[in-house]
Amino acid sequence: MFEEEPRIKPPRALEDMSLEELASQIETLKEEIARCEAEIIKKKSVKNAADAIFGQ
């Protein structure tokens, strides 16, 4: 099964955002970074387990 390439959204114009919108955007991005980091940890764990069983 092939994974679809993620759709890249064009960046928002930061100049048009209020202080509250900017702060909210930062929080959203921090949450997304945390999700990505958690997925990396999970994938590394699976890879390490497979390497331990099958060797490199």
C-alpha distance matrix in Angstrom:
0.0 3.8 6.6 9.5 12.7 15.2 18.1 21.2 24.3 27.6 29.9 32.5 36.1 37.5 41.0 40.7 39.6 42.1 42.6 41.0 38.0 37.6 37.9 35.4 32.9 33.5 32.8 29.6 28.4 29.7 27.7 24.5 25.3 25.9 22.5 20.9 23.3 22.5 18.7 19.7 22.0 19.5 16.9 20.0 21.1 18.0 18.1 21.9 21.6 19.3 21.7 24.6 23.4 22.1 24.1 23.1
3.8 0.0 3.7 6.4 9.2 12.1 14.9 17.9 21.1 24.2 26.6 29.4 32.9 34.4 37.9 37.7 36.8 39.5 40.1 38.7 35.6 35.0 35.6 33.2 30.5 31.2 30.8 27.6 26.2 27.7 26.0 22.6 23.3 24.4 21.2 19.2 21.8 21.6 17.9 18.6 21.4 19.4 16.7 19.6 21.4 18.7 18.5 22.3 22.7 20.5 22.5 25.6 24.9 23.5 25.0 23.5
6.6 3.7 0.0 3.8 6.4 8.7 11.8 14.8 17.9 21.1 23.3 26.0 29.6 30.9 34.5 34.3 33.2 35.9 36.4 35.0 31.9 31.3 31.9 29.5 26.8 27.4 27.1 23.8 22.4 24.0 22.4 18.9 19.8 21.0 17.8 16.0 18.8 18.8 15.1 16.1 19.2 17.5 15.1 18.2 20.2 18.0 18.0 21.8 22.4 20.8 22.7 25.9 25.6 24.5 25.8 24.2
9.5 6.4 3.8 0.0 3.8 6.2 8.6 11.8 14.9 18.1 20.6 23.3 26.8 28.4 31.9 31.5 30.7 33.6 34.4 33.2 29.8 29.4 30.4 28.0 25.1 26.1 26.2 22.7 21.4 23.5 22.1 18.5 19.8 21.5 18.4 16.6 19.9 20.3 16.9 18.0 21.3 20.0 17.8 20.9 23.1 21.2 21.3 24.9 25.8 24.3 26.2 29.3 29.2 28.1 29.2 27.4
12.7 9.2 6.4 3.8 0.0 3.8 6.3 8.8 12.3 15.2 17.6 20.6 24.0 25.6 29.0 29.0 28.4 31.3 32.1 31.2 27.9 27.1 28.3 26.2 23.1 24.0 24.4 21.1 19.4 21.7 20.8 17.0 18.0 20.3 17.7 15.5 18.7 19.8 16.7 17.3 20.9 20.2 18.1 20.8 23.4 22.0 21.7 25.2 26.6 25.3 26.7 30.0 30.3 29.2 29.8 27.6
15.2 12.1 8.7 6.2 3.8 0.0 3.8 6.2 9.3 12.5 14.7 17.4 20.9 22.4 25.9 25.7 24.8 27.7 28.5 27.5 24.1 23.5 24.6 22.4 19.4 20.4 20.8 17.4 15.9 18.4 17.5 13.8 15.2 17.6 15.1 13.3 16.8 18.0 15.4 16.4 20.0 19.6 18.0 20.8 23.3 22.4 22.5 25.8 27.3 26.5 27.9 31.0 31.6 30.9 31.4 29.3
18.1 14.9 11.8 8.6 6.3 3.8 0.0 3.8 6.3 9.5 12.2 14.8 18.3 20.2 23.5 23.1 22.6 25.7 26.9 26.0 22.5 22.1 23.7 21.5 18.3 19.9 20.7 17.3 16.0 19.1 18.4 14.9 16.7 19.4 17.2 15.8 19.4 20.8 18.5 19.6 23.2 22.9 21.6 24.3 26.9 26.1 26.2 29.5 31.0 30.2 31.7 34.7 35.4 34.6 35.1 32.9
21.2 17.9 14.8 11.8 8.8 6.2 3.8 0.0 3.8 6.4 8.8 11.8 15.1 17.0 20.3 20.3 19.9 23.2 24.3 23.9 20.3 19.5 21.4 19.7 16.2 17.6 19.0 15.9 14.2 17.5 17.5 14.2 15.5 18.7 17.2 15.6 19.0 20.9 19.1 19.8 23.4 23.8 22.6 24.9 27.7 27.4 27.3 30.3 32.2 31.7 32.8 35.8 36.8 36.1 36.2 33.8
24.3 21.1 17.9 14.9 12.3 9.3 6.3 3.8 0.0 3.8 6.2 8.6 12.0 14.1 17.2 16.8 16.6 19.9 21.4 21.0 17.3 16.8 19.1 17.3 13.9 16.0 17.6 14.5 13.3 17.0 17.2 14.3 16.1 19.3 18.2 17.2 20.5 22.4 21.1 22.1 25.5 26.0 25.2 27.5 30.2 30.1 30.3 33.2 35.0 34.7 35.9 38.8 39.9 39.3 39.5 37.2
27.6 24.2 21.1 18.1 15.2 12.5 9.5 6.4 3.8 0.0 3.8 6.4 9.2 11.8 14.6 14.5 15.0 18.6 20.3 20.5 16.9 16.1 18.9 17.8 14.3 16.3 18.6 16.0 14.7 18.4 19.2 16.7 18.0 21.5 20.9 19.8 22.8 25.1 24.0 24.7 28.1 28.9 28.1 30.1 33.0 33.1 33.0 35.8 37.9 37.6 38.5 41.5 42.7 42.1 42.1 39.6
29.9 26.6 23.3 20.6 17.6 14.7 12.2 8.8 6.2 3.8 0.0 3.8 6.5 8.4 11.5 11.9 12.0 15.6 16.9 17.5 14.0 12.8 15.7 15.0 11.5 13.3 16.0 14.0 12.5 16.1 17.6 15.5 16.6 20.1 20.1 19.2 21.9 24.4 23.9 24.4 27.6 28.8 28.3 30.1 32.9 33.4 33.5 35.9 38.1 38.2 39.0 41.8 43.3 42.9 42.7 40.2
32.5 29.4 26.0 23.3 20.6 17.4 14.8 11.8 8.6 6.4 3.8 0.0 3.8 5.8 8.8 8.4 8.6 12.2 14.1 14.6 11.1 10.4 13.7 13.1 10.0 12.5 15.2 13.5 12.9 16.5 17.9 16.5 18.0 21.2 21.4 21.1 23.7 25.9 25.8 26.7 29.6 30.8 30.7 32.6 35.1 35.8 36.1 38.5 40.6 40.9 41.8 44.4 46.0 45.8 45.6 43.2
36.1 32.9 29.6 26.8 24.0 20.9 18.3 15.1 12.0 9.2 6.5 3.8 0.0 3.8 5.5 5.7 7.2 10.9 13.0 14.5 11.4 10.5 14.2 14.4 11.8 14.0 17.1 16.1 15.5 18.7 20.6 19.5 20.7 23.9 24.5 24.2 26.5 29.0 29.1 29.8 32.6 34.0 34.0 35.6 38.2 39.1 39.3 41.5 43.7 44.1 44.9 47.5 49.2 49.0 48.6 46.1
37.5 34.4 30.9 28.4 25.6 22.4 20.2 17.0 14.1 11.8 8.4 5.8 3.8 0.0 3.8 5.4 5.3 8.4 9.8 11.7 9.2 7.4 11.2 12.1 9.8 11.4 14.8 14.5 14.0 16.8 19.0 18.5 19.4 22.4 23.5 23.4 25.4 27.9 28.5 29.1 31.6 33.3 33.6 35.0 37.5 38.7 39.0 40.9 43.2 43.9 44.6 47.0 48.9 48.9 48.4 46.0
41.0 37.9 34.5 31.9 29.0 25.9 23.5 20.3 17.2 14.6 11.5 8.8 5.5 3.8 0.0 3.8 5.6 8.1 10.0 12.6 10.8 9.5 13.2 14.6 13.0 14.5 17.8 17.9 17.6 20.2 22.5 22.2 23.0 26.0 27.2 27.2 29.0 31.6 32.2 32.8 35.3 37.0 37.3 38.7 41.2 42.4 42.7 44.6 46.9 47.6 48.2 50.7 52.6 52.6 52.0 49.6
40.7 37.7 34.3 31.5 29.0 25.7 23.1 20.3 16.8 14.5 11.9 8.4 5.7 5.4 3.8 0.0 3.8 6.7 9.8 11.6 9.5 9.6 13.3 13.9 12.7 15.1 17.9 17.6 18.0 20.8 22.5 22.4 23.8 26.5 27.4 27.7 29.9 32.1 32.6 33.6 36.1 37.5 38.0 39.6 42.0 43.0 43.5 45.6 47.7 48.4 49.2 51.6 53.4 53.4 53.2 50.9
39.6 36.8 33.2 30.7 28.4 24.8 22.6 19.9 16.6 15.0 12.0 8.6 7.2 5.3 5.6 3.8 0.0 3.8 6.7 8.0 5.7 6.1 9.7 10.2 9.5 11.9 14.4 14.4 15.2 17.8 19.4 19.7 21.2 23.7 24.7 25.4 27.4 29.4 30.2 31.4 33.6 35.0 35.8 37.4 39.5 40.7 41.5 43.4 45.4 46.3 47.3 49.5 51.2 51.6 51.3 49.2
42.1 39.5 35.9 33.6 31.3 27.7 25.7 23.2 19.9 18.6 15.6 12.2 10.9 8.4 8.1 6.7 3.8 0.0 3.8 5.4 5.1 6.2 8.6 9.8 10.4 12.4 14.3 15.2 16.4 18.4 20.0 21.0 22.4 24.4 25.8 26.9 28.5 30.3 31.6 32.9 34.8 36.3 37.3 38.9 40.8 42.2 43.1 44.8 46.8 47.9 48.9 50.9 52.8 53.3 53.1 51.1
42.6 40.1 36.4 34.4 32.1 28.5 26.9 24.3 21.4 20.3 16.9 14.1 13.0 9.8 10.0 9.8 6.7 3.8 0.0 3.8 5.5 5.1 6.2 8.6 9.8 10.7 12.5 14.3 15.4 16.6 18.6 20.1 21.1 22.8 24.6 25.8 27.0 28.9 30.5 31.6 33.2 35.0 36.3 37.5 39.3 41.1 42.0 43.4 45.4 46.8 47.7 49.5 51.6 52.3 51.9 50.0
41.0 38.7 35.0 33.2 31.2 27.5 26.0 23.9 21.0 20.5 17.5 14.6 14.5 11.7 12.6 11.6 8.0 5.4 3.8 0.0 3.8 5.4 5.1 6.1 8.5 9.9 10.7 12.3 14.3 15.4 16.7 18.4 20.0 21.2 22.8 24.5 25.8 27.2 28.9 30.4 31.8 33.3 34.8 36.3 37.9 39.5 40.7 42.2 43.9 45.4 46.5 48.2 50.1 51.0 50.8 49.1
38.0 35.6 31.9 29.8 27.9 24.1 22.5 20.3 17.3 16.9 14.0 11.1 11.4 9.2 10.8 9.5 5.7 5.1 5.5 3.8 0.0 3.8 5.5 5.0 6.0 8.6 9.9 10.4 12.2 14.2 15.3 16.4 18.2 20.0 21.1 22.5 24.3 25.8 27.0 28.6 30.4 31.6 32.9 34.6 36.3 37.7 38.8 40.5 42.3 43.5 44.7 46.6 48.3 49.0 48.9 47.1
37.6 35.0 31.3 29.4 27.1 23.5 22.1 19.5 16.8 16.1 12.8 10.4 10.5 7.4 9.5 9.6 6.1 6.2 5.1 5.4 3.8 0.0 3.8 5.4 5.0 6.3 8.8 9.8 10.6 12.3 14.3 15.3 16.4 18.5 20.1 21.0 22.5 24.4 25.8 26.9 28.7 30.4 31.5 32.9 34.8 36.4 37.2 38.8 40.8 42.1 43.0 44.9 46.9 47.5 47.1 45.2
37.9 35.6 31.9 30.4 28.3 24.6 23.7 21.4 19.1 18.9 15.7 13.7 14.2 11.2 13.2 13.3 9.7 8.6 6.2 5.1 5.5 3.8 0.0 3.8 5.4 5.1 6.4 8.7 10.0 10.7 12.6 14.4 15.4 16.7 18.7 20.1 21.1 22.8 24.7 25.8 27.2 29.0 30.5 31.7 33.3 35.1 36.2 37.5 39.4 41.0 41.9 43.6 45.6 46.5 46.2 44.4
35.4 33.2 29.5 28.0 26.2 22.4 21.5 19.7 17.3 17.8 15.0 13.1 14.4 12.1 14.6 13.9 10.2 9.8 8.6 6.1 5.0 5.4 3.8 0.0 3.8 5.4 5.1 6.2 8.6 9.9 10.7 12.4 14.3 15.4 16.7 18.5 20.0 21.3 22.9 24.5 26.0 27.3 28.8 30.5 31.9 33.4 34.8 36.3 38.0 39.4 40.6 42.3 44.1 45.0 45.0 43.4
32.9 30.5 26.8 25.1 23.1 19.4 18.3 16.2 13.9 14.3 11.5 10.0 11.8 9.8 13.0 12.7 9.5 10.4 9.8 8.5 6.0 5.0 5.4 3.8 0.0 3.8 5.4 5.1 6.2 8.6 9.9 10.6 12.3 14.3 15.4 16.5 18.3 20.0 21.2 22.6 24.5 25.9 27.0 28.6 30.5 31.8 32.8 34.6 36.4 37.6 38.7 40.6 42.4 43.0 42.9 41.1
33.5 31.2 27.4 26.1 24.0 20.4 19.9 17.6 16.0 16.3 13.3 12.5 14.0 11.4 14.5 15.1 11.9 12.4 10.7 9.9 8.6 6.3 5.1 5.4 3.8 0.0 3.8 5.4 5.1 6.1 8.7 9.9 10.4 12.3 14.3 15.3 16.4 18.4 20.0 21.0 22.6 24.4 25.7 26.9 28.7 30.5 31.4 32.8 34.8 36.2 37.0 38.8 40.9 41.6 41.3 39.4
32.8 30.8 27.1 26.2 24.4 20.8 20.7 19.0 17.6 18.6 16.0 15.2 17.1 14.8 17.8 17.9 14.4 14.3 12.5 10.7 9.9 8.8 6.4 5.1 5.4 3.8 0.0 3.8 5.4 5.0 6.2 8.6 9.8 10.6 12.4 14.3 15.3 16.6 18.5 20.0 21.2 22.7 24.5 25.8 27.2 29.0 30.3 31.6 33.3 34.9 36.1 37.6 39.5 40.6 40.4 38.9
29.6 27.6 23.8 22.7 21.1 17.4 17.3 15.9 14.5 16.0 14.0 13.5 16.1 14.5 17.9 17.6 14.4 15.2 14.3 12.3 10.4 9.8 8.7 6.2 5.1 5.4 3.8 0.0 3.8 5.5 5.2 6.3 8.7 10.0 10.7 12.5 14.4 15.5 16.8 18.6 20.3 21.3 22.8 24.6 26.1 27.4 28.7 30.4 32.0 33.3 34.7 36.4 38.1 38.9 39.0 37.5
28.4 26.2 22.4 21.4 19.4 15.9 16.0 14.2 13.3 14.7 12.5 12.9 15.5 14.0 17.6 18.0 15.2 16.4 15.4 14.3 12.2 10.6 10.0 8.6 6.2 5.1 5.4 3.8 0.0 3.8 5.4 5.0 6.1 8.6 9.8 10.5 12.2 14.2 15.3 16.4 18.4 19.9 21.0 22.5 24.4 25.8 26.7 28.4 30.4 31.5 32.5 34.5 36.4 37.0 36.8 35.0
29.7 27.7 24.0 23.5 21.7 18.4 19.1 17.5 17.0 18.4 16.1 16.5 18.7 16.8 20.2 20.8 17.8 18.4 16.6 15.4 14.2 12.3 10.7 9.9 8.6 6.1 5.0 5.5 3.8 0.0 3.8 5.4 5.0 6.2 8.7 9.9 10.5 12.3 14.3 15.3 16.6 18.5 20.0 21.1 22.7 24.6 25.7 26.9 28.8 30.4 31.3 32.9 35.0 35.9 35.6 34.0
27.7 26.0 22.4 22.1 20.8 17.5 18.4 17.5 17.2 19.2 17.6 17.9 20.6 19.0 22.5 22.5 19.4 20.0 18.6 16.7 15.3 14.3 12.6 10.7 9.9 8.7 6.2 5.2 5.4 3.8 0.0 3.8 5.4 5.1 6.3 8.7 9.9 10.6 12.5 14.4 15.5 16.7 18.5 20.1 21.3 22.9 24.5 25.8 27.3 28.9 30.3 31.8 33.5 34.6 34.7 33.4
24.5 22.6 18.9 18.5 17.0 13.8 14.9 14.2 14.3 16.7 15.5 16.5 19.5 18.5 22.2 22.4 19.7 21.0 20.1 18.4 16.4 15.3 14.4 12.4 10.6 9.9 8.6 6.3 5.0 5.4 3.8 0.0 3.8 5.4 5.0 6.2 8.6 9.9 10.6 12.4 14.4 15.4 16.5 18.4 20.1 21.3 22.5 24.3 25.9 27.1 28.4 30.3 31.9 32.7 32.8 31.2
25.3 23.3 19.8 19.8 18.0 15.2 16.7 15.5 16.1 18.0 16.6 18.0 20.7 19.4 23.0 23.8 21.2 22.4 21.1 20.0 18.2 16.4 15.4 14.3 12.3 10.4 9.8 8.7 6.1 5.0 5.4 3.8 0.0 3.8 5.4 5.1 6.1 8.6 9.9 10.5 12.4 14.3 15.3 16.5 18.5 20.1 20.9 22.4 24.4 25.8 26.6 28.5 30.5 31.2 30.9 29.2
25.9 24.4 21.0 21.5 20.3 17.6 19.4 18.7 19.3 21.5 20.1 21.2 23.9 22.4 26.0 26.5 23.7 24.4 22.8 21.2 20.0 18.5 16.7 15.4 14.3 12.3 10.6 10.0 8.6 6.2 5.1 5.4 3.8 0.0 3.8 5.4 5.1 6.1 8.6 9.8 10.6 12.4 14.3 15.4 16.6 18.6 20.0 21.1 22.8 24.5 25.6 27.0 29.0 30.2 30.0 28.7
22.5 21.2 17.8 18.4 17.7 15.1 17.2 17.2 18.2 20.9 20.1 21.4 24.5 23.5 27.2 27.4 24.7 25.8 24.6 22.8 21.1 20.1 18.7 16.7 15.4 14.3 12.4 10.7 9.8 8.7 6.3 5.0 5.4 3.8 0.0 3.8 5.5 5.1 6.2 8.7 10.0 10.6 12.3 14.3 15.5 16.7 18.4 20.0 21.3 22.8 24.3 25.9 27.4 28.5 28.7 27.6
20.9 19.2 16.0 16.6 15.5 13.3 15.8 15.6 17.2 19.8 19.2 21.1 24.2 23.4 27.2 27.7 25.4 26.9 25.8 24.5 22.5 21.0 20.1 18.5 16.5 15.3 14.3 12.5 10.5 9.9 8.7 6.2 5.1 5.4 3.8 0.0 3.8 5.4 5.1 6.2 8.7 9.9 10.5 12.2 14.3 15.4 16.3 18.2 20.0 21.1 22.2 24.2 25.9 26.6 26.5 25.0
23.3 21.8 18.8 19.9 18.7 16.8 19.4 19.0 20.5 22.8 21.9 23.7 26.5 25.4 29.0 29.9 27.4 28.5 27.0 25.8 24.3 22.5 21.1 20.0 18.3 16.4 15.3 14.4 12.2 10.5 9.9 8.6 6.1 5.1 5.5 3.8 0.0 3.8 5.4 5.1 6.3 8.7 9.9 10.6 12.4 14.5 15.3 16.4 18.5 20.1 20.8 22.5 24.6 25.5 25.2 23.7
22.5 21.6 18.8 20.3 19.8 18.0 20.8 20.9 22.4 25.1 24.4 25.9 29.0 27.9 31.6 32.1 29.4 30.3 28.9 27.2 25.8 24.4 22.8 21.3 20.0 18.4 16.6 15.5 14.2 12.3 10.6 9.9 8.6 6.1 5.1 5.4 3.8 0.0 3.8 5.4 5.2 6.3 8.7 10.0 10.7 12.6 14.3 15.4 16.8 18.6 20.0 21.2 23.0 24.4 24.5 23.6
18.7 17.9 15.1 16.9 16.7 15.4 18.5 19.1 21.1 24.0 23.9 25.8 29.1 28.5 32.2 32.6 30.2 31.6 30.5 28.9 27.0 25.8 24.7 22.9 21.2 20.0 18.5 16.8 15.3 14.3 12.5 10.6 9.9 8.6 6.2 5.1 5.4 3.8 0.0 3.8 5.4 5.0 6.1 8.5 9.8 10.6 12.2 14.1 15.4 16.6 18.2 19.9 21.3 22.3 22.6 21.6
19.7 18.6 16.1 18.0 17.3 16.4 19.6 19.8 22.1 24.7 24.4 26.7 29.8 29.1 32.8 33.6 31.4 32.9 31.6 30.4 28.6 26.9 25.8 24.5 22.6 21.0 20.0 18.6 16.4 15.3 14.4 12.4 10.5 9.8 8.7 6.2 5.1 5.4 3.8 0.0 3.8 5.4 5.2 6.1 8.5 10.0 10.4 12.0 14.2 15.3 16.1 18.1 20.0 20.7 20.5 19.0
22.0 21.4 19.2 21.3 20.9 20.0 23.2 23.4 25.5 28.1 27.6 29.6 32.6 31.6 35.3 36.1 33.6 34.8 33.2 31.8 30.4 28.7 27.2 26.0 24.5 22.6 21.2 20.3 18.4 16.6 15.5 14.4 12.4 10.6 10.0 8.7 6.3 5.2 5.4 3.8 0.0 3.8 5.5 5.2 6.2 8.8 9.9 10.5 12.3 14.3 15.2 16.4 18.6 19.8 19.6 18.7
19.5 19.4 17.5 20.0 20.2 19.6 22.9 23.8 26.0 28.9 28.8 30.8 34.0 33.3 37.0 37.5 35.0 36.3 35.0 33.3 31.6 30.4 29.0 27.3 25.9 24.4 22.7 21.3 19.9 18.5 16.7 15.4 14.3 12.4 10.6 9.9 8.7 6.3 5.0 5.4 3.8 0.0 3.8 5.5 5.1 6.4 8.7 10.0 10.8 12.5 14.3 15.5 16.9 18.4 18.8 18.4
16.9 16.7 15.1 17.8 18.1 18.0 21.6 22.6 25.2 28.1 28.3 30.7 34.0 33.6 37.3 38.0 35.8 37.3 36.3 34.8 32.9 31.5 30.5 28.8 27.0 25.7 24.5 22.8 21.0 20.0 18.5 16.5 15.3 14.3 12.3 10.5 9.9 8.7 6.1 5.2 5.5 3.8 0.0 3.8 5.4 5.1 6.1 8.5 9.9 10.6 12.2 14.2 15.5 16.2 16.6 15.7
20.0 19.6 18.2 20.9 20.8 20.8 24.3 24.9 27.5 30.1 30.1 32.6 35.6 35.0 38.7 39.6 37.4 38.9 37.5 36.3 34.6 32.9 31.7 30.5 28.6 26.9 25.8 24.6 22.5 21.1 20.1 18.4 16.5 15.4 14.3 12.2 10.6 10.0 8.5 6.1 5.2 5.5 3.8 0.0 3.8 5.5 5.0 6.0 8.5 9.8 10.3 12.1 14.2 15.0 14.6 13.6
21.1 21.4 20.2 23.1 23.4 23.3 26.9 27.7 30.2 33.0 32.9 35.1 38.2 37.5 41.2 42.0 39.5 40.8 39.3 37.9 36.3 34.8 33.3 31.9 30.5 28.7 27.2 26.1 24.4 22.7 21.3 20.1 18.5 16.6 15.5 14.3 12.4 10.7 9.8 8.5 6.2 5.1 5.4 3.8 0.0 3.8 5.4 5.1 6.2 8.6 9.8 10.5 12.5 14.2 14.3 14.3
18.0 18.7 18.0 21.2 22.0 22.4 26.1 27.4 30.1 33.1 33.4 35.8 39.1 38.7 42.4 43.0 40.7 42.2 41.1 39.5 37.7 36.4 35.1 33.4 31.8 30.5 29.0 27.4 25.8 24.6 22.9 21.3 20.1 18.6 16.7 15.4 14.5 12.6 10.6 10.0 8.8 6.4 5.1 5.5 3.8 0.0 3.8 5.5 5.1 6.2 8.6 9.9 10.8 12.1 13.0 13.2
18.1 18.5 18.0 21.3 21.7 22.5 26.2 27.3 30.3 33.0 33.5 36.1 39.3 39.0 42.7 43.5 41.5 43.1 42.0 40.7 38.8 37.2 36.2 34.8 32.8 31.4 30.3 28.7 26.7 25.7 24.5 22.5 20.9 20.0 18.4 16.3 15.3 14.3 12.2 10.4 9.9 8.7 6.1 5.0 5.4 3.8 0.0 3.8 5.4 5.1 6.1 8.5 9.9 10.3 10.5 9.9
21.9 22.3 21.8 24.9 25.2 25.8 29.5 30.3 33.2 35.8 35.9 38.5 41.5 40.9 44.6 45.6 43.4 44.8 43.4 42.2 40.5 38.8 37.5 36.3 34.6 32.8 31.6 30.4 28.4 26.9 25.8 24.3 22.4 21.1 20.0 18.2 16.4 15.4 14.1 12.0 10.5 10.0 8.5 6.0 5.1 5.5 3.8 0.0 3.8 5.4 5.0 6.1 8.7 9.9 9.4 9.4
21.6 22.7 22.4 25.8 26.6 27.3 31.0 32.2 35.0 37.9 38.1 40.6 43.7 43.2 46.9 47.7 45.4 46.8 45.4 43.9 42.3 40.8 39.4 38.0 36.4 34.8 33.3 32.0 30.4 28.8 27.3 25.9 24.4 22.8 21.3 20.0 18.5 16.8 15.4 14.2 12.3 10.8 9.9 8.5 6.2 5.1 5.4 3.8 0.0 3.8 5.4 5.1 6.4 8.7 9.4 10.8
19.3 20.5 20.8 24.3 25.3 26.5 30.2 31.7 34.7 37.6 38.2 40.9 44.1 43.9 47.6 48.4 46.3 47.9 46.8 45.4 43.5 42.1 41.0 39.4 37.6 36.2 34.9 33.3 31.5 30.4 28.9 27.1 25.8 24.5 22.8 21.1 20.1 18.6 16.6 15.3 14.3 12.5 10.6 9.8 8.6 6.2 5.1 5.4 3.8 0.0 3.8 5.4 5.2 5.9 7.4 8.6
21.7 22.5 22.7 26.2 26.7 27.9 31.7 32.8 35.9 38.5 39.0 41.8 44.9 44.6 48.2 49.2 47.3 48.9 47.7 46.5 44.7 43.0 41.9 40.6 38.7 37.0 36.1 34.7 32.5 31.3 30.3 28.4 26.6 25.6 24.3 22.2 20.8 20.0 18.2 16.1 15.2 14.3 12.2 10.3 9.8 8.6 6.1 5.0 5.4 3.8 0.0 3.8 5.4 5.2 4.6 5.3
24.6 25.6 25.9 29.3 30.0 31.0 34.7 35.8 38.8 41.5 41.8 44.4 47.5 47.0 50.7 51.6 49.5 50.9 49.5 48.2 46.6 44.9 43.6 42.3 40.6 38.8 37.6 36.4 34.5 32.9 31.8 30.3 28.5 27.0 25.9 24.2 22.5 21.2 19.9 18.1 16.4 15.5 14.2 12.1 10.5 9.9 8.5 6.1 5.1 5.4 3.8 0.0 3.8 5.9 5.5 7.9
23.4 24.9 25.6 29.2 30.3 31.6 35.4 36.8 39.9 42.7 43.3 46.0 49.2 48.9 52.6 53.4 51.2 52.8 51.6 50.1 48.3 46.9 45.6 44.1 42.4 40.9 39.5 38.1 36.4 35.0 33.5 31.9 30.5 29.0 27.4 25.9 24.6 23.0 21.3 20.0 18.6 16.9 15.5 14.2 12.5 10.8 9.9 8.7 6.4 5.2 5.4 3.8 0.0 3.8 5.9 9.1
22.1 23.5 24.5 28.1 29.2 30.9 34.6 36.1 39.3 42.1 42.9 45.8 49.0 48.9 52.6 53.4 51.6 53.3 52.3 51.0 49.0 47.5 46.5 45.0 43.0 41.6 40.6 38.9 37.0 35.9 34.6 32.7 31.2 30.2 28.5 26.6 25.5 24.4 22.3 20.7 19.8 18.4 16.2 15.0 14.2 12.1 10.3 9.9 8.7 5.9 5.2 5.9 3.8 0.0 3.8 6.7
24.1 25.0 25.8 29.2 29.8 31.4 35.1 36.2 39.5 42.1 42.7 45.6 48.6 48.4 52.0 53.2 51.3 53.1 51.9 50.8 48.9 47.1 46.2 45.0 42.9 41.3 40.4 39.0 36.8 35.6 34.7 32.8 30.9 30.0 28.7 26.5 25.2 24.5 22.6 20.5 19.6 18.8 16.6 14.6 14.3 13.0 10.5 9.4 9.4 7.4 4.6 5.5 5.9 3.8 0.0 3.8
23.1 23.5 24.2 27.4 27.6 29.3 32.9 33.8 37.2 39.6 40.2 43.2 46.1 46.0 49.6 50.9 49.2 51.1 50.0 49.1 47.1 45.2 44.4 43.4 41.1 39.4 38.9 37.5 35.0 34.0 33.4 31.2 29.2 28.7 27.6 25.0 23.7 23.6 21.6 19.0 18.7 18.4 15.7 13.6 14.3 13.2 9.9 9.4 10.8 8.6 5.3 7.9 9.1 6.7 3.8 0.0
